[in-house]
Amino acid sequence: MKLFSFRKGGIHPPEKKLTAGTAIIEVNLPRQVSVLLSQHIGAPAVPCVAKNDVVTRGQKIAFANGFVSAHIHTPISGKVSSIGKITRPDGTVADAITVTAEDSDHFSDLQMIGDAAPVRTDREIDVLTSHDLIDIIKDAGIVGLGGAAFPTHVKLTPPTGISFDTLIINGAECEPYLTCDDAIMRTQANDIIDGVYYLMKAAGVSRAVIGIENNKPEAIRAISSASHRHDGIEVAVCRTKYPQGSEKQLIKALTGKEIPSGTIPSASGIVVDNVATALAVYHAVKWGIPLIERVITVSGDKLQRPLNARVPVGTLLSQIVELAGGIPDDTGKIVIGGPMMGKAAITLDSPLVKGHSGIVFFDKDEAIRKEPCPCVRCARCVEVCPMGLEPYLLSLCGYHGEKELAVESNISDCIECGSCTWICPSSCPILDNIRLAKSLIKNSKK
């Protein structure tokens, strides 16, 4: 069997897929949610409700503010108890709408879920145009669920003069520990494939390729079997290698196309979406359900019950962690997302957002960073960089504040995968310095 992969760079960190093969736990509807207005790339949404307003599960409570933005919906019925600042996992504050449910609201939601039925037949879906589907996706507030949270309706709108020819579906899930995508591929393959078909129609393409790493045999079998539901859908088995699931690397692996520096895939006629995004599109188009929940992995070597759970957006992360047995006593670091590209958290008293794919716990020994030593000029960071950059140089640019040199060295092409930091024998904080350089450049443009 042919294994697809990108050739330039990449690493092989321990997979640590502790929750592989486990069932998805369905988390009960909470009695209160805090829904952030900014849980996507682009401008924060603008509230369209006021304090004390009564809202219904699935109702739009904030409108997209501009082209690159996304609508926000409530996952529970109840009363808007507040609109104001709350704390995010990294300690920063952001605006959110808090909805609180009475018993009657809660029971009504449970009945609504139990009585749910499709809002469109297959025949009705078949006659929808590309514009119809993009409008449905936009109205449902769907964003990329692989982590970037880029509004999907924007991604499906090609630049002027460009038309799409291929849809790439990312099922690689190359981050250690994370198995939420694997879980939905194993258990909801037919729904995902229908979502892929709707995305194909929306993008106006006749070909879709789903890339899945070869460490997910059950998912490969399930998706391959379901792929026959619609013409033009292929499954490509990828070599297990990090960062196989990065957009440009997956495109290179599956199509052979190199996305030019400084450009995005859509400029080359390719649109890339995550398998979880395809599932959300299925729910929106077939069932009329906006993006109000997602599957998330909670994992860690010392965690009592690592799990995958389907959780309403706005649920406190601390409540999700309790299902996994609570925070281990010797925890030294908590990462939101995967360990390679995720961000450290200082609090779990913060709500789940659309882009959260995981909560990973590390013990105190794992969390301690080794004392950095001087760079030994081994060039291993250059060898593993999937974008063909010189990470050591970009790191120095950040350390010394050399913004112009960083721009000249194509720092914008850095995907922040962390391969350079992981491989460095001197424990240099390469990615940290690169992020610093990027922030300096961004701030200088304001």
LOTI-841184 format. One record per residue (C-alpha): residue in three letters; x, y, z. Coordinates in steps of 0.001 Angstrom, whole numbers, plus 500000, padded with zeros to 6 digits. Layout:
BEGIN
ALA;X;Y;Z
...
This chain:
BEGIN
MET;500000;500000;500000
LYS;501333;503405;499034
LEU;501890;505787;501913
PHE;501646;509486;501163
SER;503872;512001;502917
PHE;505674;515296;502535
ARG;509427;514920;502045
LYS;510980;518060;503472
GLY;511597;518024;507228
GLY;509332;516634;509906
ILE;509874;514723;513138
HIS;508575;511632;514957
PRO;507615;512524;518540
PRO;506090;509785;520728
GLU;502467;509335;519637
LYS;500936;508875;523100
LYS;497487;508126;521659
LEU;496167;506993;525037
THR;492515;507411;524038
ALA;492732;505592;520676
GLY;489826;503201;520250
THR;487765;504631;523109
ALA;484113;505586;522799
ILE;482970;509207;522738
ILE;481398;510301;526030
GLU;478303;512450;525537
VAL;478544;515283;528065
ASN;475253;516369;529629
LEU;473963;519828;528801
PRO;475237;522263;531429
ARG;472840;524582;533246
GLN;475071;527549;532394
VAL;477391;528374;529486
SER;479641;531329;528714
VAL;479978;531694;524952
LEU;482965;533764;523854
LEU;482403;536324;521106
SER;485898;535710;519739
GLN;486439;532005;519111
HIS;487528;532238;515506
ILE;490151;533980;513396
GLY;488922;537460;512482
ALA;486790;540096;514147
PRO;484835;539147;517295
ALA;481118;538643;516802
VAL;478717;541375;517931
PRO;475931;540488;520424
CYS;472383;540587;519094
VAL;470818;539838;522482
ALA;470723;541808;525734
LYS;470869;540904;529387
ASN;467677;539141;530579
ASP;466674;538155;527050
VAL;465239;534632;526771
VAL;467043;532491;524193
THR;466519;529044;522704
ARG;469050;526283;522052
GLY;470679;526854;518651
GLN;469627;530516;518505
LYS;472075;533043;517074
ILE;473203;535302;519917
ALA;475995;537218;518143
PHE;476481;538203;514498
ALA;479684;537980;512472
ASN;481374;541365;512400
GLY;482766;541646;508873
PHE;483758;539185;506162
VAL;486332;537253;508252
SER;484215;536529;511305
ALA;481636;533963;512406
HIS;478188;533863;513974
ILE;477825;532586;517539
HIS;474942;530445;518846
THR;473841;529247;522263
PRO;473935;525488;522997
ILE;471290;525797;525737
SER;467991;527544;526238
GLY;467643;530000;529094
LYS;468083;533638;530031
VAL;471043;535850;529169
SER;472419;536420;532652
SER;475365;538608;531655
ILE;477386;540028;528781
GLY;480905;540962;529759
LYS;484491;539965;530385
ILE;485533;536438;531359
THR;488960;534817;531713
ARG;490394;532615;528974
PRO;492708;529655;529724
ASP;495836;531754;529136
GLY;494713;534323;531697
THR;493662;537032;529255
VAL;490124;538375;529302
ALA;487556;538500;526520
ASP;483883;539296;526011
ALA;481334;536529;526393
ILE;477591;535982;526640
THR;476525;533897;529638
VAL;473253;531962;529403
THR;471663;530331;532452
ALA;468965;527665;532228
GLU;466056;527009;534586
ASP;464762;523449;535029
SER;462053;524069;532443
ASP;464645;525276;529902
HIS;466809;522226;530542
PHE;463958;519736;530123
SER;462823;521545;526979
ASP;466314;521202;525498
LEU;466421;517490;526276
GLN;463062;517040;524561
MET;464252;519088;521577
ILE;467312;516840;521223
GLY;465206;513687;521535
ASP;462687;514876;518933
ALA;465293;516168;516459
ALA;464688;515342;512805
PRO;466405;516264;509510
VAL;465353;519612;508094
ARG;466221;518671;504503
THR;465817;515511;502470
ASP;468660;514231;500292
ARG;466689;515357;497246
GLU;466359;518872;498639
ILE;470082;518974;499394
ASP;470963;517818;495877
VAL;469319;520884;494341
LEU;471090;523360;496623
THR;473578;525589;494822
SER;477104;526372;495945
HIS;475908;529753;497206
ASP;473037;528108;499097
LEU;475430;525762;500880
ILE;477934;528486;501718
ASP;475106;530574;503182
ILE;473988;527620;505337
ILE;477565;527070;506525
LYS;477966;530764;507294
ASP;474642;530943;509120
ALA;475679;527947;511262
GLY;478851;529699;512421
ILE;481111;526882;511244
VAL;484860;527380;511548
GLY;487854;525117;511012
LEU;487942;522607;513867
GLY;491534;521512;513397
GLY;492674;524327;515677
ALA;492950;527457;513529
ALA;489183;528217;513674
PHE;489181;530038;510314
PRO;485580;530767;509190
THR;484653;527998;506747
HIS;482421;530124;504526
VAL;485385;532439;503894
LYS;487646;529513;503017
LEU;485035;528324;500495
THR;485061;531706;498743
PRO;487988;531660;496275
PRO;489989;534774;495333
THR;488795;536678;492256
GLY;489686;534809;489076
ILE;490402;531531;490899
SER;488269;528381;490920
PHE;488808;525357;493137
ASP;489718;521984;491628
THR;490394;519843;494720
LEU;489056;519544;498252
ILE;491511;518145;500809
ILE;490046;516739;504022
ASN;492475;516584;506925
GLY;492119;513426;509001
ALA;495814;513117;509786
GLU;495614;514224;513433
CYS;499391;514161;513802
GLU;499608;515825;517233
PRO;500602;513468;520077
TYR;497801;512530;522523
LEU;494907;513895;520437
THR;492385;511347;519119
CYS;489167;513374;518794
ASP;489279;513262;514988
ASP;490074;509552;515059
ALA;487050;509008;517318
ILE;484563;510692;514983
MET;486044;508965;511920
ARG;485595;505579;513599
THR;482058;506236;514787
GLN;480489;508733;512370
ALA;482077;507919;509039
ASN;478858;508102;506991
ASP;477990;511525;508387
ILE;481510;512799;507713
ILE;481403;511568;504116
ASP;478049;513282;503561
GLY;479619;516454;504984
VAL;482543;516059;502580
TYR;480063;515783;499713
TYR;478319;518994;500819
LEU;481717;520742;501001
MET;482519;519499;497478
LYS;479285;521020;496210
ALA;479955;524253;498069
ALA;483483;524483;496644
GLY;482336;523465;493152
VAL;484764;520535;492853
SER;484337;516958;491676
ARG;487298;515536;493615
ALA;488004;515233;497330
VAL;490937;513469;498980
ILE;490824;512489;502655
GLY;494258;512064;504230
ILE;494526;509816;507311
GLU;497754;508738;509034
ASN;498440;505007;509056
ASN;498337;504815;512866
LYS;494508;504954;512629
PRO;493597;501633;510935
GLU;490003;501523;512208
ALA;489331;505070;511024
ILE;490859;504261;507624
ARG;488565;501240;507244
ALA;485463;503150;508331
ILE;486078;506194;506117
SER;487141;504050;503134
SER;483927;502033;503381
ALA;481759;505137;503722
SER;483547;507001;500909
HIS;481571;504994;498326
ARG;478426;506894;499305
HIS;479428;509654;496864
ASP;481487;509789;493674
GLY;484832;511541;493552
ILE;485919;510907;497156
GLU;489292;509207;497686
VAL;491034;508064;500867
ALA;494827;508468;501004
VAL;496771;506735;503766
CYS;499587;508942;505020
ARG;502796;508044;506793
THR;502727;508831;510502
LYS;504942;511874;510692
TYR;504652;515276;512329
PRO;503383;517770;511062
GLN;501577;515647;508453
GLY;498306;517432;509220
SER;499667;520900;508509
GLU;497796;522392;505561
LYS;500679;522916;503141
GLN;502379;519644;504075
LEU;499171;517666;503520
ILE;498626;519336;500156
LYS;502174;518446;499102
ALA;501733;514858;500275
LEU;498387;514259;498559
THR;498667;516320;495368
GLY;502362;516974;494859
LYS;501616;520692;494671
GLU;503903;523152;496439
ILE;502047;526196;497738
PRO;504256;529196;496897
SER;505758;531231;499718
GLY;503482;533995;500923
THR;500336;532506;499353
ILE;497407;530475;500635
PRO;496059;527172;499215
SER;492970;528787;497686
ALA;495216;530775;495335
SER;496352;527402;493946
GLY;492815;526083;493543
ILE;492788;523954;496701
VAL;490573;524183;499769
VAL;491467;522270;502947
ASP;489031;521377;505736
ASN;489226;519174;508821
VAL;487141;515999;509238
ALA;485424;517553;512266
THR;484527;520562;510119
ALA;482973;518201;507561
LEU;480913;516638;510353
ALA;479742;520085;511490
VAL;478752;520895;507892
TYR;476703;517684;507765
HIS;474849;518658;510935
ALA;474156;522158;509603
VAL;472974;521143;506141
LYS;471043;517973;506988
TRP;469778;518717;510487
GLY;469871;522521;510678
ILE;472119;522411;513764
PRO;474680;525229;514103
LEU;478152;524682;515550
ILE;477288;524449;519250
GLU;479325;521390;520288
ARG;482512;519527;519424
VAL;484518;516442;520392
ILE;487606;517100;522515
THR;490377;514836;523872
VAL;491355;515002;527551
SER;494599;513095;528096
GLY;497851;512737;529997
ASP;500035;509903;531291
LYS;498944;510441;534919
LEU;495288;511217;534188
GLN;492870;508813;535855
ARG;490461;508387;532913
PRO;491711;509823;529601
LEU;488745;510322;527283
ASN;487152;511760;524179
ALA;483990;513725;524894
ARG;481346;515566;522887
VAL;480904;518847;524725
PRO;478620;521877;524275
VAL;480525;525071;523458
GLY;480675;527325;526515
THR;481030;524481;529028
LEU;483729;525112;531630
LEU;486932;523185;530888
SER;487123;522273;534574
GLN;483803;520419;534283
ILE;485136;518382;531365
VAL;488311;517506;533269
GLU;486254;516236;536226
LEU;484886;513524;533928
ALA;488478;512379;533406
GLY;489102;512112;537142
GLY;490231;515650;537839
ILE;493642;517274;537666
PRO;496413;514814;538681
ASP;498206;515812;541891
ASP;501654;516079;540299
THR;500547;518178;537312
GLY;503220;520629;536231
LYS;501650;521975;533040
ILE;498275;521957;531291
VAL;498164;522499;527542
ILE;495067;523451;525571
GLY;495336;521726;522196
GLY;498139;519332;521349
PRO;501546;519344;523045
MET;503353;520574;519928
MET;501204;523545;518915
GLY;498941;524020;521916
LYS;499186;526797;524479
ALA;499792;526489;528208
ALA;496815;527197;530467
ILE;496874;528898;533848
THR;493190;528254;534571
LEU;490504;525740;533593
ASP;487708;527969;534903
SER;487235;529051;531328
PRO;484763;527889;528658
LEU;485297;525520;525753
VAL;485476;527300;522388
LYS;485059;525922;518887
GLY;488797;525623;518271
HIS;489670;523576;521387
SER;490731;520083;520331
GLY;492347;518850;523538
ILE;493367;519328;527149
VAL;496668;517584;527904
PHE;498276;517209;531337
PHE;501999;516867;531977
ASP;503589;515971;535310
LYS;506167;518199;536972
ASP;509146;516316;535546
GLU;507789;516568;531986
ALA;506892;520226;532423
ILE;510357;521381;533448
ARG;512221;522951;530563
LYS;515887;522113;530347
GLU;518238;525033;530828
PRO;519087;526314;527333
CYS;522695;526104;526194
PRO;524416;528068;523415
CYS;523500;527025;519887
VAL;526051;524452;518635
ARG;525321;525187;514936
CYS;524260;521584;514304
ALA;521546;522697;511812
ARG;519137;520017;513002
CYS;516410;522663;513231
VAL;516985;523421;509559
GLU;516805;519728;508648
VAL;513437;519181;510348
CYS;511735;522454;509343
PRO;508877;521400;507023
MET;508816;524866;505456
GLY;512502;524901;504488
LEU;513303;527857;506743
GLU;516276;528574;508989
PRO;514712;528447;512468
TYR;517942;529303;514297
LEU;518171;532562;512334
LEU;514520;533441;512887
SER;515000;532718;516591
LEU;517930;535136;516742
CYS;515786;537740;515002
GLY;513239;537455;517783
TYR;515861;537480;520532
HIS;517576;540584;519163
GLY;514474;542321;517783
GLU;515664;542171;514155
LYS;512267;542630;512497
GLU;513520;543497;509021
LEU;515805;540469;508823
ALA;512988;538240;510032
VAL;510714;539481;507234
GLU;513475;539030;504662
SER;513963;535461;505954
ASN;510286;534613;505276
ILE;509195;534344;508890
SER;505568;534581;507767
ASP;505946;531097;506244
CYS;506643;529599;509673
ILE;503685;527408;510702
GLU;504823;527315;514359
CYS;504818;523508;514425
GLY;507548;523402;517072
SER;509677;520785;515304
CYS;512740;523009;515686
THR;512396;523341;519452
TRP;511658;519635;519873
ILE;514809;518542;517997
CYS;517244;521137;519421
PRO;520045;519423;521443
SER;520773;522709;523224
SER;517156;523150;524396
CYS;517003;526582;522769
PRO;513533;528201;522937
ILE;513475;528562;519161
LEU;509723;528700;518628
ASP;509240;531109;521537
ASN;511692;533536;519950
ILE;510073;533125;516535
ARG;506679;533972;518014
LEU;508262;536991;519683
ALA;509618;538148;516328
LYS;506191;537730;514725
SER;504533;539755;517476
LEU;507125;542528;517105
ILE;506441;542677;513370
LYS;502674;542673;513903
ASN;502811;545422;516522
SER;505035;547587;514334
LYS;502307;547616;511674
LYS;499635;548980;513999
